[in-house]
Amino acid sequence: MTDGKQESKRPANRARRPQSKKPALTPEIQKQIGRQLRNLYTGVVQEGVPDRFTELLRRLDAQDTPKDS
Amino acid sequence: MILAAVPRLRAFAISLTGSVDRADDLVQETLLRAWTHFDSFQTGTNFNAWLFTILRNLFRSDYRKRKREVEDSDGMYSQFLPSLPEQFGNIELAEFRTALAKLPPDQREALVLVGADGLSYEETAQICGCAVGTIKSRVNRARTRLAKMLLIDGAEDFGPDAETAAVLSRDAVD
């Protein structure tokens, strides 16, 4: 049942499910989203620089300024 | 200087591609491009933002190419997800990642740059080549949609049927 073609023009509100009484985006939930987003992101950032990139930039450097190496 | 930017470039690239391998290839391409086009970088402007812009543009052109080959690009994104590192082994986070993957690419990148990397709306707008207001509304819609998905997943009594899930993941093709 994918009639997405017609709907894609208008990101219709009518496609949304009937809302529960609580608003979805409470400050608490917003905080949680931010925290998990940063967890996910910093998890990768903390892996540091994989060897392939150190090596790549070393080669580029050497290529560029042959006298220095 | 470039080397210091690599961790953030990787994090951004993984959020775009959903695959560590593709992300690392994208970062490599970005570094090469930055290296050979360094003269087009304007001193005094944000160097990281410049690199993010290159990476995003490379991803976009690649993505368009792939999209022609593979119709269901969202499906493709989520199929890569299991290959992401399981450094947290945390169900909550896994759920969050799945929800994030269901966001439209425009909303996801805006949310990641602002909410995870901590760039300003202005910098993000510059990277994505659109107005600041557009970024603000994308970030808002992304948050709202995530909240809905996470709430729905957490409450079994009104769990989503397949159709709702499909609508949620595709109704904002703007």
gemmi code that builds the backbone of each chain (N, CA, C; Angstrom):
import gemmi

chains = {
    "A": [
        ("MET", (0.822, -1.203, 0.000), (0.000, 0.000, 0.000), (0.851, 1.246, 0.000)),
        ("THR", (1.571, 1.465, -1.035), (2.373, 2.676, -1.064), (1.842, 3.608, -2.138)),
        ("ASP", (0.974, 4.515, -1.700), (0.481, 5.522, -2.639), (1.250, 6.812, -2.413)),
        ("GLY", (2.512, 6.661, -2.084), (3.353, 7.803, -1.735), (3.496, 8.809, -2.857)),
        ("LYS", (3.333, 8.386, -4.075), (3.532, 9.253, -5.212), (2.683, 10.530, -5.139)),
        ("GLN", (1.378, 10.331, -4.855), (0.487, 11.482, -4.845), (0.744, 12.384, -3.640)),
        ("GLU", (1.150, 11.732, -2.543), (1.311, 12.510, -1.325), (2.594, 13.315, -1.314)),
        ("SER", (3.515, 12.959, -2.166), (4.831, 13.559, -2.031), (4.821, 15.057, -2.321)),
        ("LYS", (3.849, 15.533, -3.063), (3.736, 16.962, -3.310), (3.543, 17.734, -2.021)),
        ("ARG", (2.630, 17.197, -1.224), (2.286, 17.868, 0.013), (2.538, 16.936, 1.185)),
        ("PRO", (3.484, 17.321, 2.048), (3.777, 16.455, 3.186), (2.605, 16.455, 4.164)),
        ("ALA", (1.526, 15.905, 3.735), (0.223, 16.144, 4.338), (0.127, 15.818, 5.819)),
        ("ASN", (-0.533, 16.693, 6.520), (-0.811, 16.435, 7.923), (-1.821, 15.313, 8.069)),
        ("ARG", (-2.651, 15.221, 7.074), (-3.694, 14.208, 7.175), (-3.113, 12.797, 7.228)),
        ("ALA", (-1.889, 12.669, 6.765), (-1.265, 11.349, 6.800), (-0.839, 10.974, 8.220)),
        ("ARG", (-0.764, 11.965, 9.076), (-0.333, 11.691, 10.442), (-1.384, 10.918, 11.219)),
        ("ARG", (-0.909, 10.116, 12.132), (-1.839, 9.385, 12.984), (-2.533, 10.364, 13.920)),
        ("PRO", (-3.735, 10.030, 14.363), (-4.428, 10.877, 15.329), (-3.549, 11.028, 16.566)),
        ("GLN", (-3.422, 12.238, 17.053), (-2.484, 12.465, 18.144), (-3.015, 12.033, 19.506)),
        ("SER", (-2.129, 11.550, 20.335), (-2.476, 11.308, 21.726), (-2.528, 12.665, 22.414)),
        ("LYS", (-3.038, 12.677, 23.649), (-3.209, 13.983, 24.311), (-1.889, 14.711, 24.536)),
        ("LYS", (-0.862, 13.912, 24.874), (0.426, 14.546, 25.156), (1.064, 15.090, 23.891)),
        ("PRO", (1.635, 16.310, 23.967), (2.409, 16.778, 22.817), (3.674, 15.926, 22.725)),
        ("ALA", (4.065, 15.603, 21.501), (5.177, 14.672, 21.335), (6.497, 15.262, 21.822)),
        ("LEU", (6.679, 16.566, 21.589), (7.997, 17.146, 21.811), (8.091, 17.909, 23.137)),
        ("THR", (8.065, 17.179, 24.231), (8.234, 17.829, 25.521), (9.715, 18.179, 25.704)),
        ("PRO", (10.008, 19.139, 26.602), (11.417, 19.495, 26.827), (12.235, 18.274, 27.258)),
        ("GLU", (11.605, 17.396, 28.011), (12.288, 16.192, 28.484), (12.712, 15.316, 27.287)),
        ("ILE", (11.787, 15.118, 26.379), (12.075, 14.298, 25.201), (13.106, 14.978, 24.316)),
        ("GLN", (12.979, 16.289, 24.219), (13.928, 17.040, 23.416), (15.348, 16.881, 23.969)),
        ("LYS", (15.424, 16.879, 25.302), (16.719, 16.706, 25.955), (17.276, 15.314, 25.648)),
        ("GLN", (16.389, 14.334, 25.712), (16.792, 12.958, 25.433), (17.303, 12.795, 24.006)),
        ("ILE", (16.593, 13.421, 23.096), (17.001, 13.340, 21.695), (18.388, 13.927, 21.518)),
        ("GLY", (18.591, 15.101, 22.124), (19.892, 15.751, 22.035), (20.997, 14.888, 22.610)),
        ("ARG", (20.705, 14.265, 23.740), (21.718, 13.456, 24.413), (22.093, 12.249, 23.547)),
        ("GLN", (21.097, 11.583, 23.003), (21.379, 10.384, 22.218), (22.058, 10.722, 20.900)),
        ("LEU", (21.676, 11.841, 20.370), (22.303, 12.302, 19.133), (23.795, 12.521, 19.365)),
        ("ARG", (24.097, 13.193, 20.473), (25.507, 13.463, 20.771), (26.264, 12.187, 21.132)),
        ("ASN", (25.597, 11.262, 21.827), (26.211, 9.964, 22.124), (26.672, 9.267, 20.864)),
        ("LEU", (25.762, 9.224, 19.926), (26.010, 8.543, 18.662), (27.188, 9.194, 17.943)),
        ("TYR", (27.159, 10.505, 17.922), (28.145, 11.283, 17.174), (29.519, 11.224, 17.836)),
        ("THR", (29.539, 11.489, 19.139), (30.845, 11.513, 19.810), (31.453, 10.123, 19.877)),
        ("GLY", (30.590, 9.100, 19.830), (31.113, 7.740, 19.768), (32.055, 7.586, 18.583)),
        ("VAL", (31.658, 8.139, 17.460), (32.492, 8.065, 16.253), (33.682, 9.017, 16.374)),
        ("VAL", (33.407, 10.232, 16.853), (34.484, 11.222, 16.971), (35.617, 10.686, 17.852)),
        ("GLN", (35.219, 9.973, 18.905), (36.236, 9.481, 19.836), (37.077, 8.340, 19.277)),
        ("GLU", (36.659, 7.791, 18.159), (37.500, 6.774, 17.527), (38.778, 7.391, 16.980)),
        ("GLY", (38.812, 8.706, 16.915), (40.015, 9.385, 16.454), (40.223, 9.265, 14.957)),
        ("VAL", (41.466, 9.291, 14.537), (41.790, 9.274, 13.111), (42.315, 7.898, 12.711)),
        ("PRO", (41.566, 7.165, 11.912), (42.052, 5.860, 11.435), (43.347, 6.014, 10.647)),
        ("ASP", (44.177, 4.989, 10.706), (45.500, 5.038, 10.076), (45.458, 5.432, 8.607)),
        ("ARG", (44.404, 4.976, 7.915), (44.407, 5.242, 6.466), (44.462, 6.736, 6.167)),
        ("PHE", (43.899, 7.556, 7.066), (43.892, 9.004, 6.806), (45.202, 9.659, 7.199)),
        ("THR", (45.789, 9.187, 8.283), (47.103, 9.694, 8.669), (48.086, 9.416, 7.540)),
        ("GLU", (48.002, 8.188, 7.044), (48.877, 7.744, 5.959), (48.641, 8.566, 4.684)),
        ("LEU", (47.371, 8.751, 4.353), (47.010, 9.520, 3.159), (47.580, 10.937, 3.215)),
        ("LEU", (47.385, 11.587, 4.362), (47.840, 12.973, 4.471), (49.363, 13.055, 4.521)),
        ("ARG", (49.978, 12.031, 5.072), (51.438, 11.994, 5.090), (51.971, 11.914, 3.646)),
        ("ARG", (51.301, 11.065, 2.858), (51.716, 10.918, 1.456), (51.507, 12.208, 0.670)),
        ("LEU", (50.356, 12.836, 0.901), (50.061, 14.089, 0.206), (51.090, 15.153, 0.568)),
        ("ASP", (51.406, 15.183, 1.832), (52.384, 16.137, 2.339), (53.731, 15.936, 1.653)),
        ("ALA", (54.137, 14.691, 1.603), (55.435, 14.343, 1.033), (55.477, 14.689, -0.453)),
        ("GLN", (54.342, 14.470, -1.106), (54.224, 14.753, -2.525), (54.379, 16.247, -2.810)),
        ("ASP", (53.771, 17.000, -1.911), (53.694, 18.441, -2.104), (55.027, 19.130, -1.855)),
        ("THR", (55.690, 18.704, -0.803), (56.954, 19.345, -0.437), (58.038, 18.279, -0.319)),
        ("PRO", (58.517, 17.822, -1.451), (59.458, 16.709, -1.443), (60.740, 17.019, -0.671)),
        ("LYS", (61.123, 18.263, -0.637), (62.384, 18.604, 0.026), (62.305, 18.437, 1.545)),
        ("ASP", (61.099, 18.658, 2.042), (60.938, 18.604, 3.500), (61.013, 17.199, 4.084)),
        ("SER", (60.761, 16.196, 3.272), (60.658, 14.850, 3.826), (61.924, 14.038, 3.786)),
    ],
    "B": [
        ("MET", (46.225, 20.323, 10.404), (44.964, 21.069, 10.441), (43.825, 20.247, 9.848)),
        ("ILE", (44.088, 19.651, 8.684), (43.056, 18.813, 8.079), (42.834, 17.564, 8.930)),
        ("LEU", (43.919, 17.002, 9.411), (43.846, 15.766, 10.182), (42.931, 15.917, 11.392)),
        ("ALA", (42.997, 17.081, 12.025), (42.193, 17.317, 13.222), (40.705, 17.294, 12.912)),
        ("ALA", (40.364, 17.535, 11.659), (38.946, 17.591, 11.295), (38.381, 16.210, 10.971)),
        ("VAL", (39.275, 15.227, 10.797), (38.835, 13.911, 10.330), (37.773, 13.244, 11.223)),
        ("PRO", (37.958, 13.235, 12.544), (36.932, 12.556, 13.365), (35.526, 13.110, 13.153)),
        ("ARG", (35.408, 14.425, 13.077), (34.073, 15.014, 12.879), (33.549, 14.749, 11.473)),
        ("LEU", (34.458, 14.783, 10.503), (34.034, 14.474, 9.139), (33.492, 13.050, 9.054)),
        ("ARG", (34.161, 12.132, 9.755), (33.702, 10.735, 9.742), (32.329, 10.606, 10.384)),
        ("ALA", (32.163, 11.286, 11.518), (30.878, 11.193, 12.218), (29.751, 11.720, 11.331)),
        ("PHE", (30.017, 12.824, 10.674), (29.009, 13.399, 9.778), (28.760, 12.451, 8.596)),
        ("ALA", (29.839, 11.918, 8.037), (29.715, 11.035, 6.874), (28.933, 9.764, 7.219)),
        ("ILE", (29.166, 9.231, 8.414), (28.428, 8.029, 8.819), (26.948, 8.344, 8.957)),
        ("SER", (26.650, 9.533, 9.467), (25.235, 9.894, 9.603), (24.576, 10.082, 8.232)),
        ("LEU", (25.363, 10.462, 7.249), (24.800, 10.615, 5.900), (24.622, 9.272, 5.209)),
        ("THR", (25.663, 8.445, 5.278), (25.652, 7.223, 4.473), (25.067, 6.028, 5.217)),
        ("GLY", (25.175, 6.031, 6.540), (24.711, 4.883, 7.305), (25.673, 3.712, 7.232)),
        ("SER", (26.832, 3.932, 6.647), (27.796, 2.843, 6.515), (29.201, 3.364, 6.796)),
        ("VAL", (29.918, 2.669, 7.671), (31.257, 3.117, 8.021), (32.181, 3.069, 6.801)),
        ("ASP", (32.072, 2.019, 6.023), (32.948, 1.886, 4.855), (32.706, 2.986, 3.831)),
        ("ARG", (31.447, 3.202, 3.535), (31.131, 4.269, 2.578), (31.533, 5.619, 3.136)),
        ("ALA", (31.339, 5.793, 4.437), (31.692, 7.059, 5.077), (33.190, 7.313, 4.955)),
        ("ASP", (33.987, 6.285, 5.206), (35.438, 6.476, 5.144), (35.899, 6.769, 3.717)),
        ("ASP", (35.262, 6.145, 2.749), (35.592, 6.476, 1.359), (35.246, 7.933, 1.052)),
        ("LEU", (34.119, 8.340, 1.582), (33.663, 9.717, 1.374), (34.624, 10.710, 2.026)),
        ("VAL", (35.090, 10.380, 3.211), (36.047, 11.249, 3.903), (37.348, 11.318, 3.104)),
        ("GLN", (37.781, 10.177, 2.607), (39.009, 10.161, 1.810), (38.882, 11.061, 0.577)),
        ("GLU", (37.757, 10.926, -0.102), (37.509, 11.771, -1.279), (37.512, 13.254, -0.883)),
        ("THR", (36.902, 13.530, 0.264), (36.835, 14.906, 0.756), (38.232, 15.470, 1.007)),
        ("LEU", (39.079, 14.659, 1.640), (40.425, 15.119, 1.952), (41.212, 15.403, 0.665)),
        ("LEU", (41.063, 14.515, -0.291), (41.767, 14.713, -1.562), (41.285, 15.981, -2.251)),
        ("ARG", (39.969, 16.144, -2.253), (39.377, 17.318, -2.882), (39.837, 18.599, -2.181)),
        ("ALA", (39.833, 18.573, -0.860), (40.248, 19.745, -0.089), (41.711, 20.068, -0.375)),
        ("TRP", (42.488, 19.013, -0.461), (43.920, 19.188, -0.685), (44.189, 19.859, -2.029)),
        ("THR", (43.501, 19.365, -3.057), (43.766, 19.897, -4.393), (43.072, 21.234, -4.645)),
        ("HIS", (42.062, 21.539, -3.845), (41.349, 22.811, -4.049), (41.574, 23.784, -2.905)),
        ("PHE", (42.687, 23.607, -2.248), (42.903, 24.417, -1.054), (42.901, 25.910, -1.359)),
        ("ASP", (43.293, 26.263, -2.572), (43.325, 27.686, -2.931), (41.933, 28.307, -2.957)),
        ("SER", (40.887, 27.468, -3.036), (39.535, 28.037, -3.050), (38.992, 28.254, -1.627)),
        ("PHE", (39.775, 27.834, -0.632), (39.368, 28.125, 0.743), (39.728, 29.559, 1.097)),
        ("GLN", (38.733, 30.284, 1.601), (38.978, 31.678, 1.947), (39.435, 31.802, 3.386)),
        ("THR", (40.656, 32.266, 3.543), (41.207, 32.417, 4.880), (40.290, 33.309, 5.718)),
        ("GLY", (40.160, 32.941, 6.958), (39.295, 33.740, 7.824), (37.905, 33.143, 7.935)),
        ("THR", (37.538, 32.279, 6.983), (36.245, 31.609, 7.112), (36.452, 30.290, 7.858)),
        ("ASN", (35.330, 29.664, 8.192), (35.382, 28.458, 8.994), (35.893, 27.260, 8.181)),
        ("PHE", (37.066, 26.785, 8.571), (37.692, 25.702, 7.823), (36.883, 24.408, 7.893)),
        ("ASN", (36.400, 24.094, 9.098), (35.600, 22.872, 9.245), (34.334, 22.921, 8.412)),
        ("ALA", (33.706, 24.084, 8.403), (32.481, 24.231, 7.613), (32.774, 24.028, 6.131)),
        ("TRP", (33.929, 24.511, 5.718), (34.345, 24.337, 4.321), (34.470, 22.844, 3.985)),
        ("LEU", (35.125, 22.100, 4.908), (35.290, 20.660, 4.691), (33.942, 19.928, 4.697)),
        ("PHE", (33.080, 20.301, 5.621), (31.742, 19.701, 5.672), (30.994, 19.936, 4.360)),
        ("THR", (31.162, 21.142, 3.821), (30.475, 21.466, 2.574), (30.962, 20.570, 1.435)),
        ("ILE", (32.275, 20.393, 1.374), (32.827, 19.527, 0.329), (32.273, 18.114, 0.483)),
        ("LEU", (32.316, 17.628, 1.713), (31.854, 16.264, 1.955), (30.388, 16.100, 1.573)),
        ("ARG", (29.598, 17.063, 1.961), (28.162, 16.982, 1.669), (27.904, 17.018, 0.164)),
        ("ASN", (28.623, 17.891, -0.538), (28.432, 17.977, -1.983), (28.840, 16.677, -2.684)),
        ("LEU", (29.947, 16.104, -2.231), (30.377, 14.832, -2.811), (29.322, 13.759, -2.557)),
        ("PHE", (28.803, 13.759, -1.331), (27.781, 12.775, -0.992), (26.541, 12.969, -1.852)),
        ("ARG", (26.144, 14.221, -2.019), (24.943, 14.511, -2.791), (25.056, 14.025, -4.227)),
        ("SER", (26.205, 14.288, -4.857), (26.319, 13.881, -6.253), (26.373, 12.362, -6.352)),
        ("ASP", (27.022, 11.750, -5.381), (27.087, 10.299, -5.354), (25.709, 9.701, -5.078)),
        ("TYR", (24.995, 10.345, -4.170), (23.672, 9.880, -3.755), (22.699, 9.930, -4.924)),
        ("ARG", (22.787, 11.023, -5.690), (21.900, 11.145, -6.856), (22.171, 10.032, -7.856)),
        ("LYS", (23.447, 9.754, -8.040), (23.822, 8.669, -8.943), (23.228, 7.347, -8.474)),
        ("ARG", (23.426, 7.068, -7.194), (22.936, 5.811, -6.642), (21.425, 5.726, -6.664)),
        ("LYS", (20.804, 6.876, -6.474), (19.354, 6.888, -6.404), (18.759, 6.428, -7.728)),
        ("ARG", (19.445, 6.786, -8.796), (18.983, 6.335, -10.097), (19.103, 4.814, -10.208)),
        ("GLU", (20.135, 4.281, -9.585), (20.342, 2.838, -9.664), (19.430, 2.074, -8.709)),
        ("VAL", (19.304, 2.606, -7.509), (18.493, 1.929, -6.506), (17.308, 2.808, -6.143)),
        ("GLU", (16.116, 2.322, -6.422), (14.931, 3.133, -6.179), (14.735, 3.451, -4.701)),
        ("ASP", (14.762, 2.430, -3.892), (14.442, 2.606, -2.487), (15.672, 3.019, -1.689)),
        ("SER", (15.981, 4.301, -1.724), (17.218, 4.735, -1.078), (17.119, 4.696, 0.438)),
        ("ASP", (15.910, 4.876, 0.957), (15.750, 4.801, 2.410), (15.997, 3.389, 2.891)),
        ("GLY", (15.454, 2.461, 2.135), (15.660, 1.058, 2.477), (17.137, 0.729, 2.440)),
        ("MET", (17.822, 1.331, 1.467), (19.236, 1.083, 1.339), (19.983, 1.595, 2.558)),
        ("TYR", (19.559, 2.767, 3.010), (20.214, 3.339, 4.178), (20.083, 2.415, 5.377)),
        ("SER", (18.851, 1.959, 5.641), (18.682, 1.173, 6.859), (19.349, -0.189, 6.760)),
        ("GLN", (19.500, -0.660, 5.550), (20.129, -1.973, 5.423), (21.613, -1.907, 5.808)),
        ("PHE", (22.192, -0.712, 5.739), (23.580, -0.562, 6.134), (23.755, -0.462, 7.641)),
        ("LEU", (22.674, -0.143, 8.314), (22.787, 0.168, 9.733), (23.483, -0.881, 10.595)),
        ("PRO", (23.208, -2.171, 10.371), (23.850, -3.141, 11.252), (25.370, -3.090, 11.205)),
        ("SER", (25.938, -2.487, 10.176), (27.388, -2.463, 10.096), (28.003, -1.330, 10.916)),
        ("LEU", (27.163, -0.517, 11.527), (27.705, 0.540, 12.381), (28.262, -0.054, 13.669)),
        ("PRO", (29.296, 0.576, 14.210), (29.912, 0.012, 15.416), (28.931, -0.045, 16.584)),
        ("GLU", (28.981, -1.129, 17.317), (28.049, -1.310, 18.449), (28.717, -0.877, 19.743)),
        ("GLN", (29.276, 0.315, 19.743), (30.103, 0.643, 20.896), (29.314, 0.841, 22.175)),
        ("PHE", (28.009, 0.977, 22.056), (27.238, 1.210, 23.272), (26.466, -0.025, 23.720)),
        ("GLY", (26.170, -0.910, 22.781), (25.421, -2.104, 23.113), (24.169, -1.769, 23.886)),
        ("ASN", (23.524, -0.700, 23.500), (22.462, -0.132, 24.280), (21.199, -0.137, 23.433)),
        ("ILE", (20.178, -0.812, 23.926), (18.960, -0.963, 23.131), (18.348, 0.391, 22.811)),
        ("GLU", (18.336, 1.249, 23.813), (17.781, 2.580, 23.627), (18.453, 3.292, 22.454)),
        ("LEU", (19.759, 3.195, 22.435), (20.505, 3.895, 21.409), (20.288, 3.248, 20.040)),
        ("ALA", (20.170, 1.929, 20.038), (19.919, 1.227, 18.777), (18.581, 1.671, 18.193)),
        ("GLU", (17.601, 1.791, 19.066), (16.283, 2.254, 18.630), (16.377, 3.669, 18.072)),
        ("PHE", (17.145, 4.472, 18.786), (17.298, 5.854, 18.365), (17.935, 5.918, 16.976)),
        ("ARG", (18.929, 5.085, 16.781), (19.633, 5.073, 15.505), (18.706, 4.671, 14.365)),
        ("THR", (17.859, 3.692, 14.654), (16.907, 3.258, 13.639), (15.944, 4.386, 13.289)),
        ("ALA", (15.484, 5.082, 14.328), (14.565, 6.199, 14.095), (15.253, 7.288, 13.281)),
        ("LEU", (16.487, 7.573, 13.628), (17.257, 8.604, 12.915), (17.390, 8.241, 11.432)),
        ("ALA", (17.570, 6.963, 11.190), (17.738, 6.496, 9.805), (16.475, 6.683, 8.985)),
        ("LYS", (15.335, 6.765, 9.675), (14.071, 6.902, 8.956), (13.757, 8.348, 8.584)),
        ("LEU", (14.521, 9.273, 9.108), (14.275, 10.680, 8.763), (14.646, 10.935, 7.301)),
        ("PRO", (13.955, 11.861, 6.666), (14.376, 12.272, 5.317), (15.787, 12.851, 5.402)),
        ("PRO", (16.627, 12.611, 4.404), (18.024, 13.037, 4.439), (18.223, 14.516, 4.780)),
        ("ASP", (17.384, 15.388, 4.250), (17.524, 16.820, 4.528), (17.380, 17.131, 6.006)),
        ("GLN", (16.395, 16.484, 6.611), (16.162, 16.723, 8.036), (17.261, 16.099, 8.877)),
        ("ARG", (17.697, 14.920, 8.459), (18.725, 14.233, 9.238), (20.012, 15.042, 9.261)),
        ("GLU", (20.451, 15.518, 8.112), (21.731, 16.234, 8.098), (21.646, 17.535, 8.909)),
        ("ALA", (20.515, 18.212, 8.820), (20.370, 19.450, 9.588), (20.407, 19.147, 11.088)),
        ("LEU", (19.687, 18.129, 11.485), (19.654, 17.768, 12.904), (21.029, 17.343, 13.411)),
        ("VAL", (21.744, 16.580, 12.604), (23.062, 16.101, 13.016), (24.052, 17.258, 13.144)),
        ("LEU", (24.058, 18.160, 12.179), (25.007, 19.268, 12.230), (24.725, 20.206, 13.405)),
        ("VAL", (23.446, 20.489, 13.623), (23.094, 21.406, 14.709), (23.090, 20.689, 16.068)),
        ("GLY", (22.396, 19.569, 16.115), (22.162, 18.908, 17.391), (23.302, 18.039, 17.878)),
        ("ALA", (24.088, 17.469, 16.958), (25.174, 16.591, 17.385), (26.522, 17.269, 17.266)),
        ("ASP", (26.780, 17.900, 16.145), (28.086, 18.538, 15.983), (28.149, 19.875, 16.705)),
        ("GLY", (27.001, 20.516, 16.852), (26.979, 21.783, 17.573), (27.265, 22.999, 16.699)),
        ("LEU", (27.142, 22.833, 15.380), (27.302, 23.993, 14.510), (26.123, 24.937, 14.694)),
        ("SER", (26.339, 26.206, 14.340), (25.245, 27.165, 14.442), (24.287, 26.960, 13.270)),
        ("TYR", (23.082, 27.516, 13.391), (22.128, 27.445, 12.287), (22.721, 28.092, 11.034)),
        ("GLU", (23.460, 29.180, 11.253), (24.042, 29.911, 10.123), (25.070, 29.052, 9.388)),
        ("GLU", (25.949, 28.429, 10.160), (26.970, 27.577, 9.538), (26.316, 26.411, 8.800)),
        ("THR", (25.313, 25.832, 9.460), (24.627, 24.697, 8.850), (23.932, 25.112, 7.553)),
        ("ALA", (23.325, 26.285, 7.576), (22.655, 26.787, 6.376), (23.656, 26.963, 5.242)),
        ("GLN", (24.818, 27.444, 5.598), (25.863, 27.649, 4.598), (26.308, 26.310, 4.008)),
        ("ILE", (26.485, 25.333, 4.868), (26.912, 24.009, 4.409), (25.853, 23.376, 3.499)),
        ("CYS", (24.605, 23.522, 3.893), (23.531, 22.877, 3.133), (23.026, 23.742, 1.980)),
        ("GLY", (23.579, 24.921, 1.851), (23.195, 25.788, 0.748), (21.741, 26.205, 0.774)),
        ("CYS", (21.234, 26.550, 1.952), (19.852, 27.028, 2.020), (19.719, 28.085, 3.120)),
        ("ALA", (18.517, 28.617, 3.256), (18.298, 29.704, 4.203), (18.315, 29.215, 5.646)),
        ("VAL", (18.670, 30.114, 6.557), (18.713, 29.781, 7.979), (17.340, 29.281, 8.459)),
        ("GLY", (16.291, 29.950, 7.987), (14.943, 29.553, 8.381), (14.606, 28.122, 7.964)),
        ("THR", (15.108, 27.742, 6.807), (14.878, 26.381, 6.322), (15.526, 25.361, 7.256)),
        ("ILE", (16.747, 25.681, 7.683), (17.446, 24.777, 8.594), (16.678, 24.670, 9.902)),
        ("LYS", (16.229, 25.809, 10.417), (15.492, 25.784, 11.676), (14.264, 24.894, 11.571)),
        ("SER", (13.554, 25.036, 10.460), (12.331, 24.247, 10.363), (12.650, 22.769, 10.129)),
        ("ARG", (13.735, 22.483, 9.421), (14.121, 21.073, 9.245), (14.491, 20.431, 10.581)),
        ("VAL", (15.254, 21.183, 11.372), (15.666, 20.655, 12.675), (14.437, 20.401, 13.544)),
        ("ASN", (13.506, 21.344, 13.497), (12.281, 21.179, 14.277), (11.470, 19.982, 13.850)),
        ("ARG", (11.310, 19.865, 12.555), (10.530, 18.732, 12.051), (11.224, 17.419, 12.378)),
        ("ALA", (12.556, 17.431, 12.276), (13.314, 16.215, 12.591), (13.091, 15.810, 14.042)),
        ("ARG", (13.157, 16.794, 14.944), (12.975, 16.499, 16.371), (11.577, 15.974, 16.648)),
        ("THR", (10.597, 16.664, 16.070), (9.211, 16.255, 16.293), (8.992, 14.834, 15.799)),
        ("ARG", (9.525, 14.575, 14.627), (9.310, 13.254, 14.049), (10.006, 12.161, 14.853)),
        ("LEU", (11.224, 12.461, 15.295), (11.933, 11.494, 16.135), (11.143, 11.218, 17.401)),
        ("ALA", (10.668, 12.306, 18.007), (9.919, 12.156, 19.254), (8.709, 11.250, 19.027)),
        ("LYS", (8.041, 11.456, 17.915), (6.871, 10.626, 17.619), (7.258, 9.175, 17.448)),
        ("MET", (8.288, 8.962, 16.678), (8.708, 7.577, 16.431), (9.111, 6.896, 17.729)),
        ("LEU", (9.841, 7.623, 18.576), (10.331, 7.010, 19.807), (9.196, 6.770, 20.793)),
        ("LEU", (8.267, 7.707, 20.832), (7.106, 7.533, 21.704), (6.257, 6.364, 21.252)),
        ("ILE", (6.033, 6.323, 19.948), (5.193, 5.262, 19.402), (5.830, 3.906, 19.668)),
        ("ASP", (7.132, 3.825, 19.463), (7.806, 2.557, 19.687), (7.751, 2.146, 21.149)),
        ("GLY", (7.745, 3.157, 22.026), (7.778, 2.854, 23.443), (6.420, 2.467, 24.007)),
        ("ALA", (5.355, 2.769, 23.300), (4.030, 2.498, 23.845), (3.328, 1.430, 23.017)),
        ("GLU", (3.254, 0.247, 23.587), (2.734, -0.886, 22.818), (1.241, -0.766, 22.530)),
        ("ASP", (0.529, -0.096, 23.429), (-0.920, -0.058, 23.249), (-1.335, 0.703, 21.995)),
        ("PHE", (-0.468, 1.606, 21.543), (-0.806, 2.178, 20.240), (0.376, 2.083, 19.284)),
        ("GLY", (0.913, 0.893, 19.241), (2.051, 0.642, 18.360), (1.675, 0.881, 16.913)),
        ("PRO", (2.628, 1.270, 16.094), (2.325, 1.616, 14.712), (2.072, 0.364, 13.879)),
        ("ASP", (1.101, 0.442, 13.024), (0.977, -0.633, 12.057), (1.938, -0.331, 10.914)),
        ("ALA", (2.083, -1.270, 10.056), (3.096, -1.129, 9.001), (2.836, 0.110, 8.139)),
        ("GLU", (1.572, 0.382, 7.913), (1.254, 1.498, 7.033), (1.656, 2.834, 7.655)),
        ("THR", (1.356, 2.984, 8.938), (1.744, 4.211, 9.627), (3.252, 4.382, 9.589)),
        ("ALA", (3.950, 3.300, 9.846), (5.405, 3.370, 9.835), (5.896, 3.818, 8.466)),
        ("ALA", (5.267, 3.294, 7.435), (5.664, 3.656, 6.080), (5.405, 5.135, 5.822)),
        ("VAL", (4.263, 5.611, 6.289), (3.916, 7.022, 6.100), (4.904, 7.896, 6.848)),
        ("LEU", (5.184, 7.526, 8.089), (6.100, 8.322, 8.896), (7.463, 8.437, 8.226)),
        ("SER", (7.871, 7.396, 7.576), (9.215, 7.436, 7.026), (9.256, 8.080, 5.649)),
        ("ARG", (8.098, 8.381, 5.076), (8.176, 8.924, 3.736), (7.343, 10.166, 3.479)),
        ("ASP", (6.622, 10.667, 4.484), (5.667, 11.713, 4.129), (6.252, 13.107, 3.982)),
        ("ALA", (7.529, 13.278, 4.216), (8.062, 14.641, 4.018), (9.145, 14.655, 2.953)),
        ("VAL", (8.720, 14.468, 1.751), (9.675, 14.475, 0.642), (9.751, 15.881, 0.084)),
        ("ASP", (10.100, 16.829, 0.929), (10.056, 18.215, 0.475), (11.352, 18.723, -0.010)),
    ],
}
model = gemmi.Model(1)
for chain_id, residues in chains.items():
    chain = gemmi.Chain(chain_id)
    for i, (resn, *xyz) in enumerate(residues, 1):
        res = gemmi.Residue()
        res.name, res.seqid = resn, gemmi.SeqId(i, " ")
        for name, pos in zip(("N", "CA", "C"), xyz):
            atom = gemmi.Atom()
            atom.name, atom.element = name, gemmi.Element(name[0])
            atom.pos, atom.b_iso = gemmi.Position(*pos), 0.0
            res.add_atom(atom)
        chain.add_residue(res)
    model.add_chain(chain)
structure = gemmi.Structure()
structure.add_model(model)
structure.setup_entities()
